[in-house]
Amino acid sequence: MTTAFRVRLALLVAGMGMVAGLMLWSVQSSWHRITQLERKLTGAHLESFRLAADFQQRLLRLNGAIFRFAARGEPATWTEFEQASAQLDHWIDEQNPKLSTAEERALLDQINSTYDIYLAAARRLHTNQQPATATGPEFGQLEDFDTQSRRLLQLGTRLSEAHRVAEESFLTGANQALAKLRASLLGSLLVLLGLVSGLGWVIYRDLIAPLRIKLVQSEEMLEKQEKLATLGTLAAGIAHEIRNPLTSVKARLYTLDKHLDAPALARKDAEIISTEISRLECIVQEVLSFARPSEPELRILAAAAPFREIQALMSSSLDSRAVRLVVEPGPELFVQADVAQLKQVLINLVRNAAEAIEGEGTITLRLRADHVRLRGQLRDVAVLEVADTGKGIPAEIQERLFDPFFTTKEAGTGLGLSIAARIIEKHGGALQYQTRAGRGTIFGIVLPQAPRGGANDRPGAPEDRGQ
């Protein structure tokens, strides 16, 4: 599990936690708001909606008592009026805290002040102690009382309208709270689903997909190793069977050449036979090297050290073909390698590069540092590159480039790159390439970097040395 994957995973989990917390907060906040609205709706708020109707009913009862007193002049009727008016006065004073809008409170204040005028008009009727048959002034007082009564009823009607407006505002607020809750939950749910999808995608991309690729690669590598093992066993047996007769034939040819005084034509035929036998011996030796590669004797060395030796060894032969061999300066890196085997691989790659160049061209040897995945782990590596300016490798050849005995050369064995790849694998590294048609090819020997130090000869397999 890489650091980048851990960071992405932590960010996604943190984001999911934040969204879940936001959802809980939204639900709690909206639930609290709804609870408040419910409490108002079931308590004092409903009482305030009935306030105007209660006031009008109480006022009408007071009006009836006054009119009965004005008609009959009974003291009991006045006493009933005073008791009921005092209760209504006290009731009006108690309603102010129950109202929810400023308009309702302003109307209640008007009702309160007008009610005082209404009571004064009623007391004037009581003070006059009018006879059974009312006179003109008494009718005027009744008319004044009736006027105040109508004003109070009108104010009650206006208060009822204000209640209706407050009720609509209340219901609008409740609907808005529910709409916000729905939008918050829906938005949070969508974000959460997006984060879950992102988490699944990151896990698939960084864990599952690499495992699938690695499994396929492992199966391919296992199949390839089985084929190579079978082929190596067969090749080793055949090579041994061929090498012994070749050795006998070459020895007899040498003896005949010494003892027979053959003409020039026969001597030339003998030289051709000897050359072909030598070539067959080289092929047999390559087959044996592929079938049973020797274990590298590893020691720590400067990665660029073989470049100068290769340049000194091969420059003259390449110059004759108008091919320049250049060594570029690079960083000071160290690797653990077998010098002889590493030079063998480099010589093979330089020869292939020279053969890929038609006419004049350049082969460049260079060293660079990199950080790549090697044998399932991210490693600091040194890359020894052999770059040419040749024609590149066609796509149909790339597919079989490292297959044993596959070659495009008339006199080739098809084992050069296969042996080179196996040598580098024995070093715990890899042989890679990049090519473009008409632009050339770059082969890279990828080896794990080693700490700087002196010679440290330790024979054995790379696995024994923590490769």
Phi, psi and omega in degrees: 000118184281164179296319179299319179295318178299319180295313179297319180295317179296319179295318179294317178295318177297319178297319178296321177296319179295317180295318178297319176297320177297320178296316179297318180295318179298316180297315181296315180297314180293322178296321178296318179296316180295322178298318177298315179297321179295320179297318178293320183293327183265353184245241188294333182296317177295324177297322179293329177294334180266358187299313184298316180296318178298317181297314181297320178295315178298319181296320180296324177294320177296318179299319179297319179296318180296316181294325176293319179296319180296328181279324188247333182071027181279128179299325181297324179295319177296318178300318177299319179296314182299318179296315181292323180292322178296319178297319180293321178299315178294322180296319178299318180295331182280344187278341186303314180295341183277347183277148188252345182236158180293326179296319178297317180295321179296318178295323178294323177295320177296319178298319181297314180291319179293328179295324176297319177295321178299316179294324179296319178296322179293321181291328177296321176299320181289324182292323182293339181045061184297149179287179182299324177258116186285143178263183181299311179300323180294321176296325176296319178294321177296322179294320177297317178298319181294325178298314179295325179295316179296323177299317179296321179294321177296317177297323176297321178295318177296322177296322177297320177294319177298322176299319180296317177297317179297323179294318177297319178297320179298313180294324177298316177298320179295317179295321178296319178298317179293322179295319178296320179297315179298314181297318180297314181293319180295314179297316179296321180295318179296316178298318180297318177297321177297318179293320178297318177297318177297320178297315178298320180294317179297316180297318179295314184292318187266344181240302188288311182300313177300325179294320178296316179297316180296323178295315178297316179296321179296318178296317178296317180295320178297317178296319179295318180297320178297317179296317180295321179297316178296315180295321180296317178298315179296316182296320180297318179296315181294318181299317178297318181293328181279322188296320182297310176299323178298318179298318179295315180298317181295320179295315179296323179295321178295319180294315179298322181295329181280326188262341182258139176264078187276152175293171185298321181294317179294323178295322178295321177296321179295322178295320179296318179297319180295320179296316181293324177296319178297320178295320176297323177296321177296319179296317179298320180295321177295320179297318178293322178296323178288320184288318182227076180293142180284151179287137181288144173264098191276142170208156182282130180213162175293129187298329183272357184301318182293341184300313182296322179294318178296318180297316179294326184283324191247352185299317184296316180292327179285326179300326180294341179257012180063032177245124180268138176249113187244140175247118178273144175291148181212185181290160178272102182237154181234145178225166176252112189207164171269116187300315183296316180291323178296318177296323178300316179294315181297318179299318179298317181292322179294319178297315177299320179296318180296321180290338179278348182266125177260114183085216181283151179183183183224137171247127184244129174256125180214160182234137176216157177264152179206168178229100188229169175276122183228118182055043175082002181229146174284122185230152167279123187233160169252132182246113176267111188254143172238106184249137178235166178253035184278202187271356181084174182252123178298155184298323183291335178277327181302325183297333183242021189300321184258010178288135178297141176067012173262124182211154175251003180264145181295321183253014183273158177261344182076020181246352185301304181290327178296316178294318179299316180296319180292324178297314181293324176298322177297335177275001182081017182243205182208151176251121183233168180209157172225137182214149175222134182301126178078358183243350178107181184224146176236118171261136181236128174266111184261117181232143177297140176290147178242154176295147181294134179186184180277190179297135183221074183289116176218099181291160178132175181287155179301326182297333181287345183246023176075019179290000000 
